[in-house]
Amino acid sequence: MKTLRIIAGLGLTMLALAGCGGRQPLKPVEGQRLPAVPVGAATAPTSTQLLTPSIQARPERNVELLTQSRERTDDEFDLPPEAQPN
């Protein structure tokens, strides 16, 4: 019975916290300027553009699975360590 109350309390707390997020567009704080215009750009980026990750930041993943095993080829650079002179 006590466990059920704890779970219900945690659930209600999580539900209350889920409603705290704001859905309004971002605005600069009064008295502060927006970021400088990047070199070569005609206009300054918007807040949405600044928050959207680039292709380099989030590359697409290759999910191709290896369906058949293949034997490794010889690696000419896989050499044993050389003995160090004393």
TORKOL-4160 file (C-alpha; in steps of 0.2 Angstrom, whole numbers, padded with zeros to 4 digits, m for minus):
86
<pt num="1" X="0000" Y="0000" Z="0000"/>
<pt num="2" X="0014" Y="0012" Z="0004"/>
<pt num="3" X="0023" Y="0008" Z="m0012"/>
<pt num="4" X="0007" Y="0012" Z="m0022"/>
<pt num="5" X="0006" Y="0029" Z="m0014"/>
<pt num="6" X="0025" Y="0032" Z="m0018"/>
<pt num="7" X="0022" Y="0027" Z="m0036"/>
<pt num="8" X="0006" Y="0038" Z="m0037"/>
<pt num="9" X="0015" Y="0053" Z="m0029"/>
<pt num="10" X="0030" Y="0051" Z="m0041"/>
<pt num="11" X="0018" Y="0050" Z="m0056"/>
<pt num="12" X="0009" Y="0066" Z="m0051"/>
<pt num="13" X="0025" Y="0075" Z="m0048"/>
<pt num="14" X="0032" Y="0070" Z="m0065"/>
<pt num="15" X="0015" Y="0075" Z="m0073"/>
<pt num="16" X="0016" Y="0092" Z="m0065"/>
<pt num="17" X="0034" Y="0095" Z="m0070"/>
<pt num="18" X="0030" Y="0090" Z="m0088"/>
<pt num="19" X="0018" Y="0105" Z="m0090"/>
<pt num="20" X="0032" Y="0117" Z="m0085"/>
<pt num="21" X="0041" Y="0118" Z="m0102"/>
<pt num="22" X="0038" Y="0134" Z="m0112"/>
<pt num="23" X="0033" Y="0134" Z="m0130"/>
<pt num="24" X="0036" Y="0152" Z="m0134"/>
<pt num="25" X="0049" Y="0158" Z="m0147"/>
<pt num="26" X="0065" Y="0163" Z="m0139"/>
<pt num="27" X="0069" Y="0182" Z="m0137"/>
<pt num="28" X="0085" Y="0191" Z="m0132"/>
<pt num="29" X="0086" Y="0197" Z="m0114"/>
<pt num="30" X="0083" Y="0216" Z="m0114"/>
<pt num="31" X="0099" Y="0226" Z="m0115"/>
<pt num="32" X="0108" Y="0212" Z="m0124"/>
<pt num="33" X="0112" Y="0211" Z="m0142"/>
<pt num="34" X="0109" Y="0196" Z="m0154"/>
<pt num="35" X="0125" Y="0186" Z="m0159"/>
<pt num="36" X="0135" Y="0194" Z="m0173"/>
<pt num="37" X="0132" Y="0190" Z="m0191"/>
<pt num="38" X="0144" Y="0176" Z="m0197"/>
<pt num="39" X="0157" Y="0180" Z="m0210"/>
<pt num="40" X="0150" Y="0178" Z="m0227"/>
<pt num="41" X="0132" Y="0177" Z="m0221"/>
<pt num="42" X="0119" Y="0190" Z="m0227"/>
<pt num="43" X="0109" Y="0190" Z="m0212"/>
<pt num="44" X="0110" Y="0185" Z="m0194"/>
<pt num="45" X="0104" Y="0167" Z="m0190"/>
<pt num="46" X="0087" Y="0166" Z="m0181"/>
<pt num="47" X="0085" Y="0157" Z="m0164"/>
<pt num="48" X="0078" Y="0142" Z="m0173"/>
<pt num="49" X="0093" Y="0141" Z="m0185"/>
<pt num="50" X="0105" Y="0142" Z="m0170"/>
<pt num="51" X="0096" Y="0128" Z="m0161"/>
<pt num="52" X="0095" Y="0116" Z="m0176"/>
<pt num="53" X="0110" Y="0105" Z="m0176"/>
<pt num="54" X="0120" Y="0104" Z="m0193"/>
<pt num="55" X="0122" Y="0089" Z="m0203"/>
<pt num="56" X="0140" Y="0087" Z="m0196"/>
<pt num="57" X="0133" Y="0088" Z="m0178"/>
<pt num="58" X="0120" Y="0074" Z="m0182"/>
<pt num="59" X="0126" Y="0063" Z="m0196"/>
<pt num="60" X="0115" Y="0050" Z="m0203"/>
<pt num="61" X="0119" Y="0032" Z="m0197"/>
<pt num="62" X="0124" Y="0018" Z="m0208"/>
<pt num="63" X="0113" Y="0004" Z="m0201"/>
<pt num="64" X="0118" Y="m0009" Z="m0214"/>
<pt num="65" X="0121" Y="m0025" Z="m0205"/>
<pt num="66" X="0135" Y="m0037" Z="m0210"/>
<pt num="67" X="0126" Y="m0052" Z="m0217"/>
<pt num="68" X="0141" Y="m0063" Z="m0221"/>
<pt num="69" X="0158" Y="m0064" Z="m0212"/>
<pt num="70" X="0173" Y="m0060" Z="m0222"/>
<pt num="71" X="0191" Y="m0065" Z="m0218"/>
<pt num="72" X="0202" Y="m0051" Z="m0215"/>
<pt num="73" X="0216" Y="m0046" Z="m0227"/>
<pt num="74" X="0234" Y="m0045" Z="m0222"/>
<pt num="75" X="0238" Y="m0028" Z="m0215"/>
<pt num="76" X="0256" Y="m0023" Z="m0221"/>
<pt num="77" X="0257" Y="m0010" Z="m0207"/>
<pt num="78" X="0253" Y="m0022" Z="m0193"/>
<pt num="79" X="0271" Y="m0025" Z="m0188"/>
<pt num="80" X="0278" Y="m0032" Z="m0171"/>
<pt num="81" X="0286" Y="m0019" Z="m0159"/>
<pt num="82" X="0304" Y="m0015" Z="m0162"/>
<pt num="83" X="0316" Y="m0019" Z="m0147"/>
<pt num="84" X="0322" Y="m0003" Z="m0139"/>
<pt num="85" X="0341" Y="m0002" Z="m0136"/>
<pt num="86" X="0347" Y="0000" Z="m0118"/>
